[in-house]
Amino acid sequence: MLARATVFGTYGGQGHINVLHFQLDAATSSAYLLLGAYVDGFWVDSHRGNVDNNMRWSRVHVEDRGGNEPTYDQPISRAGVLGPSAQFCQFLGVCFEFHTLVPGRRGRGRSFQGGYGHGNLFNFGQWLPEVQTRIDNVALALTDYWCTGNSVVGGWRLAVAPRSEHDSGILVQTIVARPLVSTMNTRKVGQGL
C-alpha cells in the first residue's frame, strides 16, 4: 500500500505543509489507520526539539493512494520546544533530502522544516556546527524510523512517489540534512510549503 500523509502546521501564522509518502506491503486496515499516529509520534516529534514554539503542528491528513481505505485526519497539537524566535523568518528552514537507489530526479525527494528562528543559528548561509549536528541527528533518527521498516512505526517506510502514483513508490534509503539554510517555497499568500 502507498499512503500519502500531509502534515499541516503553522509557523508564525504562515501555513506549513509537508507531503510525505509511506509504503507498507500487505498493509491491513488497522496498520493504515495507525499511520497518522506514527507520523505524529515519529516524524513531527523528531523535529520538535530543534524548533521554536512558534512552529505548531495541527493535523496529519492520510490518504490511501490506491483508494481502498478511507481518507482520515489525525488531529495533533504539538509545538516546538525552544523559546520564542529571535530571528523570526517564516520562509527559512532546513531541507531534508530523501535518497533512494534510483538515480536522477525520479529517485530524489525532500521535506522542509520551518521553525529554525531561535537564536543565532547560521552564518553566511550555513548552519553553525552545533546546529548542523542537531539537524544531522534528526536526519539519522528519521532514517532509523522510516527507512528500515522499523517496528515502532509498524514497518511503514518512507517513499518517493509522483503525484500520479497510486500503487508503489521508490523506497528511501537515507535522509540527509542539507548544510545550507534553505528557503521554503510559498505557493500563495500566507501559505508556505
Summary of the structure (lengths in Angstrom):
residues: 193
radius of gyration: 16.1
end to end distance: 25.2
largest distance: 48.7
contacts: 618
relative contact order: 0.23
helix: 23%
strand: 38%
